[in-house]
Amino acid sequence: MRDHYDFSDSAKNPYTKRLKKQVTIRLDEDTVEYFKNLAEEKNLPYQSLFNIYLRDCAQSH
C-alpha cells in the first residue's frame, strides 16, 4: 500500500442520492410472509419488493 494517495482529481459519487438507509420496522408476520412469497415468485429479494411497494405508495399518494 502507498503511504499517500492523491484524490485531487476524484469525482463525487453520482449514486449517493440512491443509497439505502437501514431502518428497523415492526410488521405483522403474515405481511412479511406475503411479501416473501411474492418476492420468491418474482425472483426478487423481499426487502427490495418492500422498497418498490413503499416507493410506489409514496409517489402515488
Steps between C-alpha positions, in 0.01 A plus 500: 500500500611851436564749778305770315221496240409797282123551480518855364355393163230277646130561437210477741302178496202560266299230677505647851137609471402141425673346802281298733442585864464213742195524726327275748127452449252272672263320265242226545632152424234439237597823321865397489407151377281650226786714371753217533275268295436770240870580482582133447250485210656812345855380572581815702635550849201565726655816643526640148134419447411686821700797373332495157153483655565775754658727238199449273262584787697813586504621140132433431362653820 
